[in-house]
Amino acid sequence: MVFGNSSEIEHSFEMLLENRALAFWNQFTTQPFIQFGPKPSCGDMSQSQACPLNYSPVCGNDGNTYPNECSLCVHRLETNADILIVKDGSC
């Protein structure tokens, strides 16, 4: 494989390290290793909060894609679940 620039090499190296870390983790446990991002910024929201209609999807650690961080926050409040952001974008 030929790489075009240093960012592609860096990305490939990061992926290799991540795969090796996951393989190492899986040797010792049957529990999956899942990286979580930050808690969403919910502030003083309520269940009746009206969220903006912008589409800026986030992936929750519950496996659901939310249209935006505000929607994730409202769902957290409705279900009383500690849902974290796994990544920006769809799951």
N, C-alpha and C positions, 0 to 999 in steps of 0.2 A: 504494500500500500504506500503510495506517495502522498505526502502531506504538502499542502500549498503554503501554509504559513504557520507561525509559532502558536497562534491561538488554536488551530486544529490539533496540533501536537499536544498542547496543554489539555485540551478537552479530552482527547483520547487517553492521556495518562490519568486524568481524574476518573474517567470511567473504569479503567483498569484497576485503579486503587479501590474504587467503590465495590467492584465485583469481587475483588480479593477479600475485602473486609466482610462482605456478606457471606462469602464462602467460609471464612474463618468463624464467624458468628454461628453459622448453621452447623458447624461441627459439634458444638457444645450445647445446643438447645433445640427444642422443637418449636419454640416460640419465634415467629417471624420478626426480623429486625425492620422496623419502620422508622424512618426519620420524620420528625414533625417540625413544622416551622413554628412561627410565633403564634401566640394567642391573638385572635382578632381584636381589633380596637372597638369594643362595644360601648365603652363609656357608661353613660346613664340612660341607656336605651330601655324601651318598654316593648312588650309584646305587640302593642298596637302601633309601633313605629312604622312610619311610611318611609320606605327606602327609595333612593333615587333610581331611575330607570336605566342608568348607564350599564352597559354590559362589559364587565371587567371580571371574568370568571375566576373563582378560587376553588381549589380542591380541598375538601375537608377530610379529616382522618376517618370519617365514617364511610368514605368511598363515594360520597355525593359531590357533584359539581354544583356550586351556588352561583347565581348570576353576578353577585358582587359580595364584598365583605359584609355589607349591611344585612343582606339576606341570610348569610350564615349566622350573624349575630341574633337575628330575630328567631331563627330556627333553634339556636342554643337556648334562648329564653323560653320558647314554647315547649321544648322537650326536657329542659333542665339537664342537658347533656354537655359535657366538657369537650366540645368539638374544636379541634385545632386546625390550622391551615397547614396542609402538607406542601402545597406549592401554588403559585399563581398559574392560572390557566385551568383547563379542563382536566379531570381525573383520567 
